[in-house]
Protein backbone atom coordinates (compact mmCIF):
# COMPACT_ATOMS: atom_id res chain seq x y z
CA UNK A 1 0.00 0.00 0.00
CA UNK A 2 2.86 2.33 0.82
CA UNK A 3 4.44 1.81 -2.61
CA UNK A 4 1.07 2.33 -4.31
CA UNK A 5 0.52 5.63 -2.47
CA UNK A 6 4.06 6.74 -3.27
CA UNK A 7 3.52 5.90 -6.92
CA UNK A 8 0.40 8.04 -7.05
CA UNK A 9 2.24 10.93 -5.40
CA UNK A 10 5.17 10.63 -7.79
CA UNK A 11 2.93 10.45 -10.85
CA UNK A 12 0.91 13.47 -9.69
CA UNK A 13 4.03 15.54 -9.09
CA UNK A 14 5.54 14.48 -12.41
CA UNK A 15 2.34 15.47 -14.21
CA UNK A 16 2.44 18.92 -12.61
CA UNK A 17 6.06 19.54 -13.52
CA UNK A 18 5.62 17.99 -16.96
CA UNK A 19 3.59 20.94 -18.24
CA UNK A 20 5.91 23.37 -20.05
CA UNK A 21 4.35 26.53 -18.60
CA UNK A 22 4.43 25.18 -15.04
CA UNK A 23 8.00 23.96 -15.55
CA UNK A 24 8.99 27.47 -16.66
CA UNK A 25 7.30 28.95 -13.59
CA UNK A 26 9.18 26.59 -11.28
CA UNK A 27 12.49 27.22 -13.04
CA UNK A 28 11.99 30.97 -12.66
CA UNK A 29 11.49 30.51 -8.92
CA UNK A 30 14.68 28.48 -8.44
CA UNK A 31 16.52 31.81 -8.28
CA UNK A 32 15.27 32.06 -4.70
CA UNK A 33 13.32 35.29 -5.14
CA UNK A 34 9.58 35.71 -4.76
CA UNK A 35 7.84 36.80 -7.97
CA UNK A 36 4.39 38.12 -8.80
CA UNK A 37 1.93 36.28 -11.02
CA UNK A 38 2.53 38.87 -13.73
CA UNK A 39 6.28 38.30 -13.65
CA UNK A 40 5.76 34.54 -13.75
CA UNK A 41 3.39 34.89 -16.71
CA UNK A 42 6.27 36.42 -18.68
CA UNK A 43 8.54 33.52 -17.76
CA UNK A 44 5.84 30.97 -18.58
CA UNK A 45 4.94 32.59 -21.89
CA UNK A 46 1.19 32.34 -21.24
CA UNK A 47 -1.61 34.72 -20.33
CA UNK A 48 -2.25 36.03 -16.82
CA UNK A 49 -5.42 33.95 -16.44
CA UNK A 50 -3.65 30.77 -17.54
CA UNK A 51 -0.78 31.52 -15.15
CA UNK A 52 -3.28 31.93 -12.32
CA UNK A 53 -4.63 28.44 -13.01
CA UNK A 54 -1.14 26.95 -13.06
CA UNK A 55 -0.22 28.67 -9.79
CA UNK A 56 -3.36 27.31 -8.12
CA UNK A 57 -2.32 23.77 -9.02
CA UNK A 58 1.23 24.32 -7.81
CA UNK A 59 -0.07 25.80 -4.55
CA UNK A 60 -2.42 22.86 -4.00
CA UNK A 61 0.47 20.45 -4.56
CA UNK A 62 2.66 22.28 -2.04
CA UNK A 63 5.36 23.06 -4.59
CA UNK A 64 5.01 26.82 -4.17
CA UNK A 65 3.80 29.15 -1.44
CA UNK A 66 2.37 32.65 -1.58
CA UNK A 67 3.36 35.68 0.51
CA UNK A 68 0.92 38.58 0.75
CA UNK A 69 2.45 42.05 1.01
CA UNK A 70 -0.21 44.74 1.03
CA UNK A 71 -2.21 44.35 -2.16
CA UNK A 72 0.45 42.24 -3.80
CA UNK A 73 0.92 38.47 -3.78
CA UNK A 74 4.36 37.00 -4.28
CA UNK A 75 5.05 33.37 -5.12
CA UNK A 76 8.11 31.35 -4.21
CA UNK A 77 9.18 27.72 -3.99
CA UNK A 78 7.91 26.05 -0.84
CA UNK A 79 11.41 25.10 0.29
CA UNK A 80 14.91 23.85 -0.55
CA UNK A 81 13.73 20.27 -1.15
CA UNK A 82 11.67 21.46 -4.12
CA UNK A 83 14.65 23.44 -5.45
CA UNK A 84 16.94 20.41 -5.07
CA UNK A 85 14.42 18.24 -6.92
CA UNK A 86 14.23 20.72 -9.80
CA UNK A 87 18.02 21.03 -10.08
CA UNK A 88 18.28 17.24 -10.17
CA UNK A 89 15.63 17.02 -12.88
CA UNK A 90 17.45 19.65 -14.94
CA UNK A 91 20.53 17.46 -14.86
CA UNK A 92 18.54 14.30 -15.59
CA UNK A 93 16.97 15.97 -18.62
CA UNK A 94 20.41 15.98 -20.25
CA UNK A 95 20.44 12.17 -20.19
CA UNK A 96 17.78 12.03 -22.90
CA UNK A 97 18.31 11.64 -26.66
CA UNK A 98 20.93 14.01 -28.05
CA UNK A 99 18.46 15.79 -30.32
CA UNK A 100 16.45 16.85 -27.27
CA UNK A 101 19.37 17.54 -24.98
CA UNK A 102 20.22 21.09 -23.90
CA UNK A 103 23.81 21.15 -22.66
CA UNK A 104 23.10 22.91 -19.37
CA UNK A 105 22.14 26.58 -19.36
CA UNK A 106 22.86 28.34 -22.64
CA UNK A 107 23.82 31.62 -20.97
CA UNK A 108 27.54 31.67 -20.16
CA UNK A 109 26.83 33.90 -17.16
CA UNK A 110 24.60 31.17 -15.70
CA UNK A 111 27.30 28.59 -16.26
CA UNK A 112 29.83 30.78 -14.46
CA UNK A 113 27.77 31.33 -11.32
CA UNK A 114 24.08 31.27 -10.50
CA UNK A 115 21.73 30.99 -7.57
CA UNK A 116 19.98 27.69 -6.95
CA UNK A 117 17.26 28.72 -4.49
CA UNK A 118 19.38 29.52 -1.40
CA UNK A 119 22.81 28.22 -2.46
CA UNK A 120 25.26 28.76 -5.31
CA UNK A 121 25.72 26.69 -8.45
CA UNK A 122 27.84 26.86 -11.59
CA UNK A 123 31.62 26.79 -12.06
CA UNK A 124 32.30 29.15 -9.17
CA UNK A 125 30.35 26.97 -6.73
CA UNK A 126 31.86 23.74 -8.06
CA UNK A 127 35.41 25.12 -7.90
CA UNK A 128 34.78 26.36 -4.37
CA UNK A 129 33.52 22.93 -3.30
CA UNK A 130 36.58 21.22 -4.79
CA UNK A 131 38.99 23.65 -3.11
CA UNK A 132 37.30 23.13 0.24
CA UNK A 133 37.59 19.38 -0.23
CA UNK A 134 41.24 19.63 -1.32
CA UNK A 135 41.96 21.67 1.82
CA UNK A 136 40.46 18.98 4.04
CA UNK A 137 37.53 21.12 5.16
CA UNK A 138 34.73 19.05 3.65
CA UNK A 139 34.38 15.59 2.15
CA UNK A 140 31.93 15.21 -0.72
CA UNK A 141 30.73 11.90 -2.13
CA UNK A 142 27.70 10.21 -3.65
CA UNK A 143 26.68 9.10 -0.17
CA UNK A 144 26.55 12.60 1.29
CA UNK A 145 28.57 15.49 2.64
CA UNK A 146 30.88 15.68 5.64
CA UNK A 147 32.37 18.69 7.45
CA UNK A 148 35.74 18.04 9.10
CA UNK A 149 37.04 19.57 12.33
CA UNK A 150 39.29 21.78 10.23
CA UNK A 151 36.22 22.85 8.27
CA UNK A 152 34.32 23.74 11.42
CA UNK A 153 37.29 25.85 12.52
CA UNK A 154 37.50 27.59 9.14
CA UNK A 155 33.80 28.39 8.92
CA UNK A 156 33.80 29.59 12.51
CA UNK A 157 36.77 31.90 11.84
CA UNK A 158 34.97 33.34 8.82
CA UNK A 159 31.80 33.89 10.81
CA UNK A 160 29.87 31.49 8.60
CA UNK A 161 27.08 30.18 10.77
CA UNK A 162 24.75 27.33 10.01
CA UNK A 163 22.05 25.88 12.20
CA UNK A 164 23.09 22.82 14.18
CA UNK A 165 19.69 22.20 15.71
CA UNK A 166 19.00 18.47 15.54
CA UNK A 167 15.34 19.26 14.99
CA UNK A 168 16.30 20.73 11.62
CA UNK A 169 16.05 17.77 9.27
CA UNK A 170 17.76 19.50 6.37
CA UNK A 171 21.25 18.04 5.78
CA UNK A 172 24.15 20.21 6.90
CA UNK A 173 26.27 19.51 3.82
CA UNK A 174 24.44 18.17 0.78
CA UNK A 175 26.27 17.13 -2.38
CA UNK A 176 24.38 18.50 -5.39
CA UNK A 177 25.41 17.33 -8.86
CA UNK A 178 25.71 20.60 -10.74
CA UNK A 179 23.40 20.91 -13.74
CA UNK A 180 26.00 22.48 -16.05
CA UNK A 181 29.32 21.25 -14.60
CA UNK A 182 28.42 17.61 -13.78
CA UNK A 183 30.45 17.89 -10.58
CA UNK A 184 29.37 18.51 -7.00
CA UNK A 185 28.52 21.87 -5.53
CA UNK A 186 27.50 22.31 -1.89
CA UNK A 187 23.87 22.55 -0.86
CA UNK A 188 22.12 22.04 2.45
CA UNK A 189 22.52 24.36 5.42
CA UNK A 190 26.22 24.87 4.71
CA UNK A 191 25.50 25.79 1.09
CA UNK A 192 22.94 28.37 2.19
CA UNK A 193 25.35 29.81 4.76
CA UNK A 194 28.16 30.04 2.20
CA UNK A 195 25.87 31.89 -0.23
CA UNK A 196 24.75 34.34 2.45
CA UNK A 197 28.39 34.96 3.42
CA UNK A 198 29.42 35.41 -0.23
CA UNK A 199 26.74 38.07 -0.68
CA UNK A 200 27.68 39.87 2.54
CA UNK A 201 31.34 39.94 1.55
CA UNK A 202 30.45 40.99 -2.02
CA UNK A 203 32.14 37.91 -3.49
CA UNK A 204 29.12 37.57 -5.76
CA UNK A 205 26.49 40.08 -6.83
CA UNK A 206 23.05 39.17 -8.16
CA UNK A 207 22.30 40.12 -11.76
CA UNK A 208 18.94 41.85 -12.04
CA UNK A 209 16.25 39.78 -13.70
CA UNK A 210 18.37 36.63 -13.81
CA UNK A 211 19.60 33.74 -11.69
CA UNK A 212 23.13 34.67 -12.76
CA UNK A 213 25.64 35.88 -10.18
CA UNK A 214 28.55 38.17 -11.04
CA UNK A 215 31.76 37.01 -9.38
CA UNK A 216 33.76 39.99 -8.13
CA UNK A 217 37.53 40.34 -7.76
CA UNK A 218 37.09 39.69 -4.04
CA UNK A 219 35.25 36.50 -4.91
CA UNK A 220 38.02 35.37 -7.24
CA UNK A 221 40.58 36.03 -4.50
CA UNK A 222 38.56 34.09 -1.93
CA UNK A 223 38.16 31.21 -4.37
CA UNK A 224 41.85 31.11 -5.26
CA UNK A 225 42.72 30.72 -1.58
CA UNK A 226 40.03 28.15 -0.88
CA UNK A 227 38.61 30.67 1.65
CA UNK A 228 41.60 30.17 3.96
CA UNK A 229 43.15 33.52 3.08
CA UNK A 230 39.84 35.22 3.86
CA UNK A 231 39.81 34.11 7.50
CA UNK A 232 40.39 37.14 9.78
CA UNK A 233 42.19 35.06 12.40
CA UNK A 234 44.71 32.25 12.34
CA UNK A 235 43.04 28.87 12.20
CA UNK A 236 43.63 26.53 15.14
CA UNK A 237 45.62 23.38 14.50
CA UNK A 238 43.17 20.50 14.31
CA UNK A 239 43.28 16.91 13.32
CA UNK A 240 41.26 16.53 10.16
CA UNK A 241 39.00 13.82 11.47
CA UNK A 242 35.71 13.62 9.63
CA UNK A 243 32.59 14.52 11.57
CA UNK A 244 29.80 12.60 9.88
CA UNK A 245 26.70 14.57 9.03
CA UNK A 246 23.52 12.91 7.87
CA UNK A 247 22.81 13.55 4.21
Secondary structure, DSSP 8 states (H G I E B T S, - for coil): -HHHHHHHHHHHHHHHHHSHHHHHHHHHHTTS--EEHHHHHHHHTS-HHHHHHHHHHHHHTTSEEEEEETTEEEEEES-HHHHHHHHHHHHHHTTS-GGG---S-S-HHHHH-EEETTEEESHHHHHHHHHHHHTTSEEEETTEEEEEHHHHHHHHHHT------TT--S-SSEEEE-TTTSSEEEEHHHHHHHHHHHHHTTSEEE-TTSSBEEE-HHHHHHHHTTTGGG-SS--------EEE---
